[in-house]
Amino acid sequence: MGRFGSVDGFWLWSLSGMGDFSVSSSRSFIDLKSLPLSPSMTNWCKLVPIKVNVFAWCLALDKLLTRKNLANRSLDVSSIQCPRCDFDIENRDHLFFQLSSF
């Protein structure tokens, strides 16, 4: 686990215990300690913009603001029906994997 300390008026934070700080060790700490219930780790693809990585992560965790997810959070949604096809519930699977284009 990480250690905090003060030496000569400077704060130090070492996750590895070796006295060195790295972004990789920070991300590993977050993945292992703070996100134990997450089915996917934060291993981003460096070839695409960060917003694409975040979107894909939210899509995989079903955390996008679909009408069904908004209704599940007790937000006032007039209908959970897909406004595009008016046939099925607007959820992740319907929007990205089942809905055919017009």
C-alpha positions, 0 to 999 in steps of 0.5 A: 500500500502507498506510504505518505511522509514528509522529508525536509519539508517535502511530501513524498508518496510511494506506492511501491515502497521504493521511494519512486512515484510513477503513474503506472503504480498509481493506476495499478493502486486504483485498479486493485484497491479502488475498483475491485468490483469493476469487471474491466481495468483502466487499460486504455488504448493509446491509439485513440483519444481519451474520450473514446476510451472513457466512452468504451469503458462506460459502454462496457460497464453499462453506465451510459445515460440511456433512457432505461438507466436514467429511469433506474436512477429515479430521474423523470423520463417521459418514456423509456421507449426508444424514440428512434424506432418506438418499438423497444426499450432504449438501453445499451444493447438496443442502441449499439447492437440491436437497432438497425439504421433507417 
